[in-house]
């Protein structure tokens, strides 16, 4: 243990008064024999973020964190002992047929006025926070050509149009060799359609197709005619393909270069929230701070998306009571049920989550992870539910159903119209998106110090008492408006980092 750790007073966090466990706060963990000011003595060495038993927990007795049962003791766990994941028996999921709906709707908080951002107003009334040329593919076959051309556009054309920030290829692995008419094919198709119409593209997207694919470019063309489409099979060789794409791209760059930022209300924003590389601090520092920012955004009239079905499923009993009405509550249940059946098709269940890194960070199972994950939703009423890839059309707090995968969730939230994403992490990940900024929020000081040039906001100060949830929540809220206005860059934007789009395709591949 380093000198700094030795000098730190031993600290733990107990979330709810009925919890019989707490997590160790100290960097590097605490040694066996450490005594807290309350008199609790550790019987084992316990890593940072991992759970300590606050009382004797008998075999098969409930282990309680967040005021909820996260599992049952596999054997007697003595007071002061480390509760390793192997000691926690996974409980059953909440029964979807026995959930309370819309019976505990939070009171609407007073409107938050006086906040604006500088955005790009589009002809259809939507607003973008970036000025990007988007080039969509209708099939994977054209990706090699498009990647080549995009690099040429960035080198030869983009410098001529300084108001355009970037050129982004919307590459994906769909379009052909798939059961295009299968019922579940609606998910990847509408995702691609909505990505092509993203407000950050200003209505000037371009579609590159091959010419023989199952997913016709006309089905994803934003303009509704063939003026935005190029078919490679109609071109004269590779040089012809490059020339035609460059020519069509420049026509759109000229239009985009004329876009100017103007003052827009916060109600024009769609903000996504997500966690990745979560740890036991996620649910007590970063996620609650994001939840506070979520409530501020909702009060200001914005749309906020929270997602990740498998990291909501085990806390669904805490969400359906917050639905604004029976219809919204049933829509939540429908998405949980669909995913249960989807996992069952592959003989997979929720025990496949969490990841090894999550467990190393102190999360014993998906129940504990879910209870921390939903903190991002704040305390606002849940006003709507989106199926995967659907576009958001309502204001307020929306559940956008997605898998928990960072890349798939990000892609689907973009399809829902997300302008930028707030992403919490405890273990650390360089994940980002090309189409929209990603604001990284650290759950603990150690990560923020280690990754000073990747983490945008540190919520770890909440654990050490240096900041409150409310203070970090306001910091996130103001940072969102600064990034949306183009006044600040996230670290990922600064370095030019982004991950590939990843479609969710539950339909068969033929």
Beta strands, then each sheet from edge to edge (+ up, - down):
strand 1: 12-13
strand 2: 21-24
strand 3: 51-53
strand 4: 62-65
strand 5: 68-73
strand 6: 88-89
strand 7: 116-121
strand 8: 127-128
strand 9: 132-137
strand 10: 166-170
strand 11: 206-209
strand 12: 229-231
strand 13: 261-265
strand 14: 270-275
strand 15: 303-306
strand 16: 382-386
strand 17: 396-400
strand 18: 420-425
strand 19: 437-442
strand 20: 457-458
sheet 1: 1+ 2- 3+
sheet 2: 4+ 5- 6+
sheet 3: 8+ 7- 13+
sheet 4: 10+ 9+ 11+ 12+
sheet 5: 16+ 17+ 15+ 14+ 18+ 19+ 20+
end
